């Protein structure tokens, strides 16, 4: 049925479906269905989807609230195997809680399209399912539609989160009150966003507070930034949208400013990174990648956990941005696993022979100063285009391409000058090649100058 979820019934799967110990998880044969234990009450379906989607296409997702269990079904068995392999070293953390994955003893989830018998109680957060999506939908689209029903002086809804799963595109919209949310649902439920497409089916969410880790085209916290200003959203030009339908009281977003409020932002500056190809990636390679998001003090390699390190940033916000932008990226075929760590500090060893910790606190290789706000303006996810700076005026397109080719062959290059400084945009064949080129060639020497490479929002 268009615009509705497939609803799962717990008795169809059984509350003892998932493994309850490490030994049992190892005995279960591989399955495209992953079972999660210790799923917190605030964990939502889209949290599991975001955790799993870097490993492959997902068919179904299910959370059993009464048992603190969850399930994800991948399309391909190989995706499930890659997921389990990636999280063998350490369990993933979702909403500050460790959850424990293992192969389910079922090969598929049984679903039904019957509507649930119990209605979700009224809430200030709406869950919007958008079906027949023919045009791009961003947080700006959702804000334009729903903000006219917000009664606060701010003039916009509080938060928006967009996510995609096998059942379509969804938006979570948080208002200041249940009354505002109810009014919006009454007015907009069943409406088309654009002519004859993008139909909204709206219901109350069971969440009490939305968590937004980053303001971008898919999520926005209006307490942090009251105006949406998305540059280069990477929407194909042939999908440009027609005008939105007219909503009662629709108006422009306000221009007033509000003080930054990080809300539920974690306060730990240390992240844990795993499942990287250690046979090709050194600690310096990881430093080159992760220092895109802030000043790094030190990196510790775990002797008892291969392919796993702790990275300590100077700022918790930058640590979270690194996790948000780099989790799931591909490095030589492996999906990078990263999350906020449990440990709160990394202490240098008194043993002069201990090489497990690399200290970067006095390194000139750090891109930013400790606790600098400059890094916050440059938090971009990896794309196939990288930005190269600190070039001499003698560098040409050809000489730069030749310099980078040992890492990967560029597909395009444009050297240009801004305010007397020479820099370049270089396009690689894939995001994976762009990440490796940055890791390998950042801080390399070209024409007597140490070049700097970073992720960028720009394109050639």
Secondary structure as GFF3:
##gff-version 3
##sequence-region A 1 460
A	DSSP	alpha_helix	10	13	.	.	.	ID=ss1
A	DSSP	alpha_helix	22	27	.	.	.	ID=ss2
A	DSSP	beta_strand	33	37	.	.	.	ID=ss3
A	DSSP	alpha_helix	45	52	.	.	.	ID=ss4
A	DSSP	three_ten_helix	53	55	.	.	.	ID=ss5
A	DSSP	beta_strand	58	64	.	.	.	ID=ss6
A	DSSP	three_ten_helix	65	67	.	.	.	ID=ss7
A	DSSP	beta_strand	69	74	.	.	.	ID=ss8
A	DSSP	alpha_helix	77	86	.	.	.	ID=ss9
A	DSSP	beta_strand	93	94	.	.	.	ID=ss10
A	DSSP	beta_strand	97	98	.	.	.	ID=ss11
A	DSSP	beta_strand	100	103	.	.	.	ID=ss12
A	DSSP	beta_strand	125	131	.	.	.	ID=ss13
A	DSSP	alpha_helix	139	146	.	.	.	ID=ss14
A	DSSP	three_ten_helix	147	149	.	.	.	ID=ss15
A	DSSP	beta_strand	159	165	.	.	.	ID=ss16
A	DSSP	beta_strand	168	174	.	.	.	ID=ss17
A	DSSP	alpha_helix	178	188	.	.	.	ID=ss18
A	DSSP	beta_strand	192	194	.	.	.	ID=ss19
A	DSSP	beta_strand	197	204	.	.	.	ID=ss20
A	DSSP	beta_strand	219	221	.	.	.	ID=ss21
A	DSSP	three_ten_helix	237	239	.	.	.	ID=ss22
A	DSSP	beta_strand	270	274	.	.	.	ID=ss23
A	DSSP	alpha_helix	283	290	.	.	.	ID=ss24
A	DSSP	three_ten_helix	291	293	.	.	.	ID=ss25
A	DSSP	beta_strand	296	301	.	.	.	ID=ss26
A	DSSP	beta_strand	308	313	.	.	.	ID=ss27
A	DSSP	alpha_helix	316	326	.	.	.	ID=ss28
A	DSSP	beta_strand	330	331	.	.	.	ID=ss29
A	DSSP	beta_strand	334	335	.	.	.	ID=ss30
A	DSSP	beta_strand	337	340	.	.	.	ID=ss31
A	DSSP	beta_strand	357	359	.	.	.	ID=ss32
A	DSSP	three_ten_helix	374	378	.	.	.	ID=ss33
A	DSSP	beta_strand	385	391	.	.	.	ID=ss34
A	DSSP	alpha_helix	397	404	.	.	.	ID=ss35
A	DSSP	beta_strand	412	418	.	.	.	ID=ss36
A	DSSP	beta_strand	421	427	.	.	.	ID=ss37
A	DSSP	alpha_helix	431	441	.	.	.	ID=ss38
A	DSSP	beta_strand	445	446	.	.	.	ID=ss39
A	DSSP	beta_strand	449	450	.	.	.	ID=ss40
A	DSSP	beta_strand	452	455	.	.	.	ID=ss41
###
